[in-house]
Amino acid sequence: MTGQPSADTAVYVISVAAELSGLHPQTLRAYERMGLIMPGRTGGGGRRYSHRDIELLREIASLTAGGVGIEGVRRILELEHQVAALQARGQELAEELAATREALRQAMTARRADPNKLPVLRRPDPGASLVVWRRQR
């Protein structure tokens, strides 16, 4: 372990987060009120920003500097979140497809070894299975 905090560990006080992001502390507070950012809180209620928060603040600053309004920024961030979720789901489906193909390959190999044995394909979920039946001729 390197001892470095993760990207999601809230460690920066608002003045440091403002300096790192190039924004004024009041702007950070305003973005929080608008729901664009949700910094962590200390037991006493002080804001603490993570590295990921700083990156998000930089992205917001870049968008607004480019002429995008706050509602446009909000929509862009929502769409980026949706894209990330869809990419993660696509990866899950690709992995499931690969596992299903491997199970089918193993079943077909077993079938060639013993033509009278019916192959059983098991899904990655141990609670579910799929049985492939061969028609009698």
Backbone as numpy.savetxt, mean C-alpha at the origin, in Angstrom:
# Nx Ny Nz CAx CAy CAz Cx Cy Cz
19.80 -4.53 13.17 18.96 -3.35 13.17 19.85 -2.11 13.17
19.50 -1.13 12.35 20.34 0.05 12.21 20.05 1.10 13.26
18.94 1.01 13.94 18.59 2.00 14.94 17.88 3.20 14.36
17.72 3.25 13.04 17.02 4.36 12.41 15.52 4.13 12.48
14.74 5.21 12.70 13.29 5.04 12.74 12.75 4.71 11.34
11.61 4.04 11.31 10.99 3.73 10.02 10.43 5.01 9.41
10.04 4.94 8.15 9.50 6.11 7.45 8.19 6.58 8.07
7.53 5.71 8.82 6.24 6.07 9.42 6.35 6.48 10.89
7.55 6.46 11.46 7.73 6.83 12.85 7.68 8.35 12.97
6.75 8.84 13.78 6.56 10.28 13.95 7.60 10.82 14.93
8.60 11.52 14.40 9.71 11.98 15.23 9.97 13.49 15.15
9.53 14.15 14.08 9.87 15.55 13.87 8.83 16.48 14.49
9.29 17.45 15.25 8.38 18.49 15.76 8.01 19.39 14.60
6.99 20.21 14.78 6.46 21.00 13.68 7.48 21.96 13.09
8.34 22.55 13.91 9.34 23.49 13.37 10.33 22.78 12.45
10.73 21.57 12.82 11.66 20.80 11.98 10.94 20.34 10.72
9.70 19.87 10.86 8.93 19.44 9.69 8.73 20.60 8.72
8.47 21.78 9.25 8.29 22.96 8.40 9.58 23.26 7.64
10.70 23.21 8.34 11.99 23.49 7.70 12.31 22.44 6.64
12.10 21.17 6.96 12.40 20.09 6.02 11.51 20.12 4.78
10.27 20.56 4.96 9.33 20.59 3.84 9.36 21.91 3.08
9.98 22.93 3.68 10.02 24.24 3.03 8.74 25.02 3.19
7.93 24.64 4.15 6.65 25.31 4.40 6.67 25.99 5.76
5.76 26.90 5.96 5.62 27.59 7.24 4.83 26.69 8.20
5.14 26.72 9.50 4.38 25.90 10.46 2.87 26.14 10.39
2.45 27.39 10.14 1.01 27.66 10.02 0.40 26.93 8.82
1.19 26.78 7.76 0.72 26.05 6.58 0.52 24.58 6.94
1.44 24.02 7.72 1.30 22.63 8.15 0.03 22.46 8.98
-0.23 23.41 9.87 -1.45 23.35 10.68 -2.70 23.45 9.81
-2.64 24.33 8.80 -3.78 24.50 7.89 -4.02 23.21 7.10
-2.95 22.59 6.61 -3.10 21.34 5.86 -3.68 20.24 6.75
-3.32 20.26 8.01 -3.91 19.29 8.94 -5.40 19.55 9.10
-5.79 20.82 9.28 -7.22 21.16 9.41 -7.99 20.73 8.17
-7.36 20.84 7.00 -8.01 20.46 5.73 -8.04 18.95 5.53
-7.32 18.23 6.38 -7.30 16.77 6.25 -6.30 16.24 5.24
-5.38 17.10 4.78 -4.39 16.65 3.81 -3.28 15.85 4.47
-3.06 16.09 5.75 -2.00 15.40 6.48 -2.48 15.15 7.90
-2.06 14.03 8.47 -2.46 13.67 9.82 -1.22 13.31 10.63
-0.55 14.31 11.21 0.66 14.00 11.98 0.31 13.23 13.25
1.31 12.52 13.77 1.12 11.84 15.04 1.03 12.88 16.16
0.64 12.42 17.33 0.53 13.32 18.48 1.27 12.71 19.66
1.86 13.58 20.45 2.48 13.15 21.70 1.38 13.03 22.76
1.74 12.51 23.91 0.77 12.42 25.00 0.22 13.78 25.39
1.03 14.82 25.25 0.59 16.18 25.58 -0.11 16.89 24.43
-0.24 16.22 23.28 -0.96 16.81 22.15 -0.08 17.47 21.10
1.25 17.48 21.31 2.14 18.08 20.31 2.19 17.26 19.04
2.31 17.95 17.93 2.39 17.26 16.63 3.77 16.66 16.44
3.79 15.47 15.83 5.04 14.82 15.44 4.86 14.30 14.03
5.80 14.66 13.18 5.74 14.29 11.77 6.75 13.19 11.46
6.36 12.29 10.57 7.24 11.21 10.14 7.94 11.62 8.84
8.90 10.82 8.43 9.57 11.06 7.15 8.55 11.00 6.01
7.62 10.07 6.10 6.58 9.95 5.07 5.72 11.22 5.04
5.42 11.78 6.22 4.67 13.04 6.29 5.44 14.16 5.59
6.74 14.21 5.81 7.58 15.25 5.19 7.53 15.11 3.67
7.64 13.89 3.18 7.57 13.66 1.73 6.21 14.10 1.19
5.14 13.80 1.91 3.80 14.22 1.49 3.70 15.74 1.47
4.23 16.40 2.49 4.21 17.86 2.53 4.99 18.44 1.34
6.10 17.84 1.00 6.88 18.30 -0.16 6.08 18.13 -1.45
5.37 17.03 -1.54 4.55 16.80 -2.74 3.44 17.83 -2.82
2.78 18.10 -1.71 1.72 19.10 -1.68 2.29 20.47 -2.07
3.45 20.82 -1.51 4.08 22.10 -1.83 4.41 22.19 -3.32
4.90 21.10 -3.89 5.23 21.09 -5.31 3.98 21.28 -6.17
2.91 20.59 -5.80 1.66 20.72 -6.56 1.10 22.13 -6.48
1.06 22.69 -5.28 0.50 24.04 -5.13 1.40 25.07 -5.81
2.71 24.88 -5.78 3.62 25.79 -6.47 3.41 25.72 -7.98
2.95 24.56 -8.45 2.68 24.37 -9.87 1.32 24.88 -10.30
0.58 25.46 -9.36 -0.71 26.05 -9.70 -1.93 25.20 -9.39
-1.73 24.05 -8.75 -2.86 23.19 -8.42 -3.50 23.70 -7.13
-4.83 23.86 -7.14 -5.55 24.29 -5.95 -5.64 23.18 -4.92
-6.04 23.54 -3.72 -6.11 22.57 -2.61 -7.05 21.42 -2.94
-8.20 21.69 -3.52 -9.11 20.59 -3.87 -8.50 19.69 -4.94
-7.76 20.29 -5.86 -7.04 19.50 -6.86 -5.97 18.63 -6.21
-5.26 19.21 -5.24 -4.26 18.45 -4.50 -4.92 17.28 -3.79
-6.04 17.54 -3.13 -6.76 16.49 -2.42 -7.13 15.35 -3.38
-7.64 15.72 -4.55 -8.06 14.70 -5.53 -6.85 13.93 -6.06
-5.76 14.61 -6.33 -4.54 13.95 -6.80 -4.05 12.95 -5.76
-4.05 13.36 -4.50 -3.60 12.46 -3.43 -4.52 11.25 -3.31
-5.84 11.46 -3.44 -6.79 10.34 -3.41 -6.51 9.38 -4.56
-6.30 9.92 -5.75 -6.04 9.08 -6.92 -4.72 8.32 -6.78
-3.70 8.97 -6.22 -2.42 8.28 -6.00 -2.61 7.13 -5.02
-3.43 7.36 -3.99 -3.71 6.31 -3.02 -4.45 5.14 -3.69
-5.42 5.46 -4.55 -6.15 4.42 -5.26 -5.23 3.63 -6.18
-4.35 4.32 -6.88 -3.40 3.65 -7.77 -2.52 2.68 -6.97
-2.02 3.14 -5.83 -1.16 2.29 -5.00 -1.94 1.06 -4.52
-3.20 1.25 -4.12 -4.02 0.13 -3.66 -4.28 -0.85 -4.81
-4.56 -0.33 -6.00 -4.80 -1.19 -7.16 -3.53 -1.94 -7.56
-2.38 -1.28 -7.47 -1.13 -1.96 -7.78 -0.87 -3.09 -6.79
-1.15 -2.84 -5.52 -0.96 -3.89 -4.50 -1.91 -5.05 -4.77
-3.16 -4.74 -5.11 -4.14 -5.80 -5.41 -3.73 -6.58 -6.66
-3.23 -5.87 -7.66 -2.75 -6.53 -8.87 -1.61 -7.49 -8.57
-0.72 -7.09 -7.68 0.39 -7.95 -7.27 -0.14 -9.19 -6.55
-1.12 -8.99 -5.66 -1.73 -10.13 -4.96 -2.34 -11.11 -5.96
-3.07 -10.57 -6.93 -3.71 -11.43 -7.94 -2.68 -12.15 -8.79
-1.60 -11.47 -9.13 -0.54 -12.11 -9.92 0.09 -13.26 -9.13
0.29 -13.05 -7.84 0.85 -14.11 -7.00 -0.12 -15.28 -6.88
-1.40 -14.97 -6.74 -2.41 -16.03 -6.66 -2.48 -16.81 -7.97
-2.41 -16.10 -9.09 -2.42 -16.76 -10.39 -1.21 -17.67 -10.55
-0.04 -17.19 -10.14 1.17 -18.01 -10.23 1.04 -19.27 -9.37
0.49 -19.11 -8.17 0.30 -20.27 -7.29 -0.70 -21.25 -7.89
-1.76 -20.74 -8.51 -2.77 -21.61 -9.13 -2.17 -22.34 -10.32
-1.38 -21.64 -11.11 -0.73 -22.29 -12.26 0.23 -23.39 -11.79
0.96 -23.10 -10.72 1.89 -24.11 -10.19 1.12 -25.32 -9.67
0.00 -25.08 -8.99 -0.80 -26.19 -8.49 -1.36 -27.01 -9.65
-1.78 -26.34 -10.71 -2.29 -27.05 -11.89 -1.16 -27.85 -12.54
0.02 -27.26 -12.64 1.15 -27.98 -13.22 1.46 -29.24 -12.41
1.46 -29.11 -11.08 1.72 -30.27 -10.23 0.62 -31.32 -10.37
-0.61 -30.86 -10.47 -1.72 -31.80 -10.64 -1.62 -32.55 -11.97
-1.24 -31.84 -13.02 -1.12 -32.48 -14.32 0.06 -33.45 -14.33
1.13 -33.11 -13.65 2.28 -34.01 -13.53 1.87 -35.28 -12.79
1.12 -35.11 -11.70 0.64 -36.26 -10.93 -0.31 -37.10 -11.78
-1.12 -36.45 -12.58 -2.08 -37.17 -13.43 -1.36 -38.02 -14.46
-0.28 -37.48 -15.03 0.49 -38.23 -16.01 1.15 -39.44 -15.35
1.56 -39.26 -14.10 2.21 -40.36 -13.38 1.21 -41.47 -13.07
-0.03 -41.12 -12.76 -1.07 -42.11 -12.43 -2.38 -41.64 -13.06
-2.66 -42.08 -14.30 -3.85 -41.60 -15.03 -5.17 -41.91 -14.33
-5.20 -42.89 -13.44 -6.45 -43.23 -12.76 -6.70 -42.37 -11.52
-5.71 -41.62 -11.12 -5.85 -40.77 -9.94 -6.37 -39.40 -10.38
-7.40 -38.92 -9.70 -7.95 -37.61 -10.01 -7.11 -36.53 -9.32
-6.74 -35.50 -10.08 -5.94 -34.44 -9.45 -6.80 -33.56 -8.54
-6.21 -33.08 -7.48 -6.86 -32.14 -6.57 -6.03 -30.88 -6.56
-6.67 -29.77 -6.87 -5.99 -28.48 -6.84 -6.37 -27.78 -5.55
-5.40 -27.32 -4.82 -5.66 -26.61 -3.57 -5.32 -25.14 -3.75
-6.25 -24.33 -3.31 -6.02 -22.88 -3.33 -5.04 -22.52 -2.23
-4.42 -21.33 -2.32 -3.53 -20.90 -1.24 -4.24 -20.84 0.11
-5.56 -20.63 0.08 -6.35 -20.65 1.31 -6.54 -22.10 1.71
-5.97 -22.52 2.86 -6.05 -23.93 3.25 -7.47 -24.42 3.51
-8.42 -23.52 3.69 -9.79 -23.92 3.97 -10.61 -24.24 2.73
-10.06 -23.97 1.55 -10.82 -24.18 0.32 -10.04 -25.06 -0.63
-10.76 -25.88 -1.40 -10.08 -26.70 -2.40 -10.97 -26.79 -3.63
-10.36 -27.14 -4.73 -11.04 -27.29 -6.01 -10.69 -28.66 -6.53
-11.70 -29.47 -6.83 -11.46 -30.81 -7.34 -11.81 -30.82 -8.82
-10.92 -31.36 -9.63 -11.15 -31.47 -11.07 -11.52 -32.92 -11.35
-12.71 -33.15 -11.95 -13.20 -34.50 -12.23 -12.97 -34.84 -13.68
-12.71 -36.09 -13.92 -12.55 -36.59 -15.28 -13.80 -37.34 -15.64
-14.33 -37.03 -16.82 -15.53 -37.73 -17.29 -15.16 -39.15 -17.70
-16.07 -40.07 -17.39 -15.88 -41.46 -17.84 -16.31 -41.53 -19.31
-15.57 -42.29 -20.07 -15.90 -42.41 -21.48 -16.57 -43.72 -21.76
